[in-house]
Amino acid sequence: MSERDVVTWTTVISGYVKCGLIKEARMLFDDVDAKKNVVTWTALIGGYIRSKQISEAERLFDQMPDKNVVSWNTMISGYAQNGRINQVIELFEKMPNRNVVSSNTVITALAQCRRIDEARKIFDRMSERDVISWTAMITGLSQNGRIDEARVLFDQMPERNVVSWNAMITGYAQNLRLDEALDLFEVMPERDLPSWNTMITGFIQNGDLKRAWKLFNEMHERNVITWTTLITGYIQDGQSEEALKIFSKMQAEGITPNQGTFVCILNACSDLAGLGEGQQIHQVISKTVYQNSAFVESALINMYSKCGLLNIAREMFNRSTQRDLVSWNSMIAAYAHHGCGREAILLMEELRQSKFKPDEVTYIGLLSACGHSGLVDEGLKYFDELVRSDSIELREDHYSCLVDLCGRAGRIKEAYDIAKSLGPKASSCVWGALLAGCSVHGNIKLGRLAAKRLLEVEPENPGTYMLLSNIYASTGKWREASKLRLKMKDKGLKKQPGCSWIEADNRVHVFVVGDKSHCQSKLIYSLLRDLHFKMERYGYQPNRDRGVEE
């Protein structure tokens, strides 16, 4: 070109920015012959914000010779996206001229940081509002639990669009007011796919799978979000087998799964230890863009681990090209699941050498691995390390793992002291871990205390009665065990029997204790008797004190 004007320079620089080539865009921007205007500067600032280089965007913004309202809004939006709410307010206050977009951005940012009163003041001061302003304020109020105030605002709106209706419905669903959400949904002048998906998500989040399924069947059109939401609902409800069937229907209808779908359905395979199904889904994933997704790889590691193939899980971890902290945590959790404490510790040391830092989930996996491997001293060392950490907040799961660690090793008094030291903060998970330890080691005194605390929180949990009954039975206190069983019967409580399953020749065989319903039960029991005889010959002595089934 013989002559390049400012439009040409801006177009090329903006093109580089849109392609993510921020270095190339900057080189062109800094060229001595470059012709720039406010649009050129704003385009490059936006590029830095999109590439998470907020400090560089800030420097460039400060150097701008002239700024317009779009430049200011771009920088404010950058601060908001990076959670720098104080800079958002500071820049907003400095703006010489504001438009409705400026206020909408700040209202949204403040609401997300739970500074809803400040957001409301800005909204009330606005001389001009559009439908986005009203919707942002309604969403902010709903997310901060002020749903009735949000509804008053919704009713005052001069005009509404489908996004406004969806925001109000979502607010009701998030605040556990499903009937009002449904009432609003039924009077909507027009519905789009997000409207239906919002209602289905609301029902699922509130555990109402029946109404979610009914709504799903009424839909004339469904997208991948609809299907994934329903699959998630069934998995959360413990119906992983049904979730797999829904996934098959989804594929039959030609809907392409996304990353979230694959992660969800692999979790279903993990729940069922469905290796065959998991491998089939892995084959599907290998033909998609999600094969290198860190989240999908972590779900695959978890699936292979839960299906008993720890070596394949480790191979996947080693081959990972997008390894992140989630991947490390998944592998440590896999070792914990298989009781491989030493391997989990070695992996933790590898993690320390990497660019990632352990988080609260890492320590949960590590403490669990130590507990399942009897590595008490190592577990206590890591817990002490966790307590001294400034960057990680202690969670109840950490204390549950610590109590479980001590309980499994027979250090019941230590486990009890830990639970007691938490006071009212001690959750049912903590007391449940203590009760399990008391059950294994036959500690009646502390078992009673743990059971009492558990029943205060979960009075209808049959598992608590069963564990305490087992403690009595294992120490020969049959009368107390019998009383507990009668108490369970009077309350109408019945523990769901544990079951085992195995997949052979593409068929899943399920067994419960004393089960004789299988067509080959005679052969199975014959083999079990033979195996039991051989075990006793080699010195195995069964615990015959357990008079109550698990």
Summary of the structure (lengths in Angstrom):
residues: 550
radius of gyration: 29.6
end to end distance: 82.9
largest distance: 101.7
contacts: 1680
relative contact order: 0.03
helix: 70%
strand: 2%
